Amino acid sequence: MTFAPAFAAMLRTSDGVRIDAAHTPNDSLDLGIVIAHGFTGSWRAPCTRRITHVLSRFGGVLSFDFRGHGHSTGESTVGDLEVLDLEAAVKHARSIGYRRVVTVGFSMGAAVAVRHAALHRGVDGIVAVSAPAWWYYRGTKPMRQVHWAIERPEGRLAARWVKRTRIASGRWDPVPLPPFEAAALITPTPLLIVHGDADPFFPLDHPHELYGNARDPKEMWIIPGYGHAEAAATPDLVRKIGSWIVRTKPV
């Protein structure tokens, strides 16, 4: 596949972290879509680039690496300070001239997108794909492996070498606002929750918890056979998300 051309950008967060980003323009400045990848992901990953390519048919796309990932500086806080990274990306999209900005997050990025909308506002829609509803979930084998990577020195070393992800040591203090509580605070911004019934990380009680706490306007899609986050997102699903973004606006 030949991807749409992307133009590199280096952003800076309010706490001084440099964020590696790329802008894939569209013919119009009506809609800007900001993609927030999952834990250990990157805007440069082929699956993220495929999603960017499809969404660029609906609007301009700004993709970036969270702190501690890829070419960005800093260390990952696994969903806490990452709201500052997303805020820098949203502000950059506005500075380009996009009149409407919608965030599309995957897994950790979905949790960040919901939290960002609650804490920073400033977006016109949120799409949360494969999102966790609460922190510290260990109910599946993949999530127990994620916690090993986060909490153990040897796990953080493995993540650094294998996934190019630098993870901060120590515990959250204070514990950040969980996504299910943040979902209640984003109204009147439209929220779309997308989750697969075959997600190996987060079972269906997570999207239902998010949806149950969110207020209108909200929508939830449970996709049969869909696994987890960017790697499982088919072009058809991404196009469906793009169509939702185009037709959905704040009330």
N, C-alpha and C positions, 0 to 999 in steps of 0.2 A: 504494500500500500504506500502511495506517495502522500505524505502528510501536508496539510496547509502550511505555508511559511510562517515561522514564529520569529519575533524580534526580541532579543535579549534585553532584560532590564535588571537593575540592582536596586532594591528597595531598602529602606531603613525603618525599623520599628521605633516606637516611642521609647523603648528601653535600650536602643542602640544596636540591635542585632541586624546584620545585613542579610537580606532575603533575596535569593536568586529566583528570578521570575522570567516569564516570556509572555509576549503579547501576540496573539493571533488575530489580526483585524478582520472585520467584516465590512461590506460596502456601506453600512449604516452605523451611525452613532446612537441609534435609539436604544439598543440593548447591549449591555456588557455582562458577561457570565464569568464569574470567578470560581475556579475549580480548587477545592481543598482536598488533597490526597489523603490516603490512609497512613497509618503507622508503618514506617520503613519504606514508604513510597517516595515518588519523585515526579515532578512534571516531565522529566526526561524519560521516564519508564514507557515502554511501548504501549502498555494498556492505557496509560493516561494520555499519551499522544493520540491514540485512536479516539478516545472520548473527546478530546479537544477538537480533532478534525471533524467529527460529526456535529458537535455543538456549534462550530464556527459557521455552519450553514444557517443558524438561527440568530446569531449575534457575534460580536467580537468576544474573544475569550482571553482571560488573563489567568495563567497557571503559574504556580510557584512551588518552591520547596519550603516546607516548614523548618523552623530552627532545628539545628542538629541533623538535618537531612541533606543529602546531596551536597550542593555547593553553597548552601546557606551556612552562616556561622552559628555559634551558640550551641546549646544542648537541648535535646527534646525534654519537655516536661509532660509529655503524653496527654495533652489536652487542656492544660492550665494556661500558661502564658502564650500558647499558640493563638489565642484570640487577638493578641497584638500583631501577630504575623498576618492574620486575615484582615485586620483593620488596615494595615499598611497596603495590602493588595486592593481592598475596596477603595481606599482613598486614591490609589494610583489609577484605578479604572475611572473614577470620577474626574481626575485631572486630565485624562485622555479626552474626556468630553462625553462619555456615555451618560445618557439621560436617565436610564433605568439600569440598576445593577442588581443581579440575582446571584446568590452564592449556591454552589452545588458541592456538597461535601460527601466523602466516602469514609465510612467506619470512623476512625478517630477524627477525620476531617468533618464528618457529619456532626459529631458531638460538638466540635469547635464552632461550626456554622450556627447551630442552634444557640449555643452560649453567647457567641458574638452578637447575634441579633437581639438577645435579651440585655446584654451589658453595654453594647455600643450603638445599637440601632443602625440607621443609615442605609439599610438595604431594602429592596422592593420585593423580595421573595427569597425563600430558602427551600432547597431540596436536600433532604437528609437521607442518604442511601446507606443501608446496612449499619445504622447507628446504634450504639449502646444507649440504654436509658439511664443507667446508673454506673457508678464506679466500682472497682474491685471485684468485678464479676469473674468467677472461676468455675462456672458450671459446665464448661466444655473443655476438652483436651487442648484445642488450640489456644484458648484463653489462659489455661494454666501454663502453657509454654511461653506466652507473651509475658506473663507475670514473672516467670523465671528470668527472662531476658531483661526485664526492668529492674528487678529487685536484687539480683545476684551479681557480684563483680564479674564472674566468668560469663554470665549472660550478657552483660553490657559490653564486655570485650568482644564476644561473638557477634553482637549486633553491629559493632563498629567495623569489624573486619569483613563480615559477610554481607551486611546490608548497608554499609556506609551511613549508619545511624548512630549518632552520639547521644547517649541518654544521661541525663543528670542523675547523680546519686542522691540518696536521702529521700525522705517522705514529703508529701505535700504538707504545708503548714501556712495558712489554713487549707483545709480540703476545699477545692473549688466547687462552685455551684454545679450540681449534677444536671445532665441534660434534661431529665424529666421535669425538674423544677424550672429550668430555663424555658422549656416549651410553653409554660403557662404565662410567660412574660412578654412574648413577642407580638401579640395581637396589636394592631390589625394587619401585620405583615403576613401574607399567605405562606403556609407551610405545606410542603408535600413530603410525606414519609414513604420511602420505597424500601421494601425488605423482601427477602426470598424465604420461601418455606423450607429451603434446603441449606440455609446459612449454617456453616459449621462452627461459627464463633458465637453468635448471639441468636438464641431461639426467639420465637414469635412473641413471647411476653414483653420483649424490649420494644418493638414498634407499637404494640398495644398500650404499653405504659406511656410512651411519648404521646400517642394520639389521644389517649384519655385525659392527659393533663393539658394538652393544647386547647386553645379556643379557636372559634371560627375567625377567619377562613382557614380551613385545614382539609387535607385529603390524605388518604392512605391507600397504597397499592401493595398487596401481598402477591408476589410473583411466583407462580408454580415453577419448581425446579431451579429457581435462581439461587446461586450460592452466595458469595460474599464480595462486596465492594467492586473496585475497578476491574479486577481480573476476570470476574464473571459477567460483567456488563456487556450485553450484546449490542450491536449497532441499532437493532430495532428498539431495544429498551431505551437507549440514549436518545434516539429520535423521538420517542414518545415523551421523554422528559423535556426535550427541547420544545416540543409542541405545547406542553403544559406551561412552560416558562413564557412563551410568546403570548398565550391567550389569558394568562392569569396576572392580574394587577391588584395592588392594594385597594381595599374598599375605602 
